[in-house]
Amino acid sequence: MVAVQPIDSAAETVRPPPLEPPPTPANVFAGRMVAIAVASALLMEFVDATALSTALPTLARAFHTDPIHLKLALTSYILALAVVAPASGWVADRYGPRRVFLIAMGVFLAASVMCGLSHSLGELVAFRILQGLGGAMMTPVGRLIVVGSSPREQLVSAMSWYTMPALVGPLTGPAIAGLILHFADWPFIFFVNVPIGLLGMVAVLRFVPKLKQPDPGKFDTFGFIVVAVGLTALVGAAETIGVNLVPPVVQIGAALIAVGSAVVFWLHFRRQPRPVLAVGLLRFQTFRTSLIGGTLVRLGIGATPFLLPLLLQVGLGWSPLKAGLASAAQAVGILVFKPVAPRIIRHFGFKRVLAATNIIVAAVTMAPGFFRASTPLWLIVALFAVGGFFRSMQFTSINTIAFADVPQSAVSRATTLSTVVQQVGMALGISFGALVLHLTRGAGGVLTPDRFTLPFIAVGAITLVAGPFYQTLAPDAGSNVSGHRG
């Protein structure tokens, strides 16, 4: 999420002659400002999500509930986002990306205020669902704006800026939450979204152009309903398995509905010229690999925002402020990586970057499971910083290569499918991490540090499964956007 570094003369000689005039400084600056404006708005969403994670132990005490049940406050938002996101591409094409983006921000801000006024876990979950309705349009439409406003040769830089909130938000969010919980009370975790969101809206109005989108045609209402029912059943089954929230027959029924919905949608997709989820785009290998590999990575590390605050605050007995500040050390890794991101990807290529960083990301994902009261603070902070560096490299590569071969006319549909799959992966990751933690703790057991070892190892192992998929990429995969010449 930084400007592309100047290309040295040696690198310039191996690049083929441009098919069109190179971008002017004015165009490059305009593209960066669009990405930054959208990123500043999305920062609100990611800060909110990670700040809430840090506050989970506090909310458990405030609402007098089991900390593991607080996962509903996270997955309810993700589920709402995943269910509504399939309509985002069509809505953006029909009414204009900028207008939709601004309306989504307004919905998110209003829901944030309501979350801060909640008096029970049920109310919080309901208003988090409303937040998800706004977020469902913000994330995919924001990506559509960035991709649609950036020349291909500037896409790595633009996506680097765009993905900054997804990386910085999880870092600054815990620190902000720690400070708020130290000096105020948990509702201000949501109220802080208001000034951030208003500034983001001003930036969008100032720098984001009104993009002209192709006619989206007729909306696939039947497909949308099938997808909504299937995703709700899938996440519902994952949320309730093993924690005795509903009878087993309900869990089995939800799982069968999810499978049946997938079959029905596949049959529907084969007959529908413009389905709500354009699964036909999986024919592009770079997009397919990004989707599968990225989902596995998110399945693994998606559980971290849920597990880590419980480990640090409940298992190790840290205060929210100490836990938040320590977690924010990952920002150092991100800030170090961002200036060199385009150069690293251009030099090594997407395949080698993704394959190598996947192993390291899996290792640092497992590492917190071995934290104990005797673990030096400097070592914990160092591991967070290393994790931030390599996760930044992984996600920048995943998000960029996804659009390397997708035609411009299909970008909105690609962003929709990508967003839905990513969010479902995150929700399932949280459910999986919570399930393993519940099983290792046992009935009524105390959340001591050793109870977190197996959950972190399990989610790290899932992250590692993405490696073989990255290895299927060609050595020069995505070279049209990275400039890599193997």
Disulfide bonds with the S-S distance in Angstrom:
none
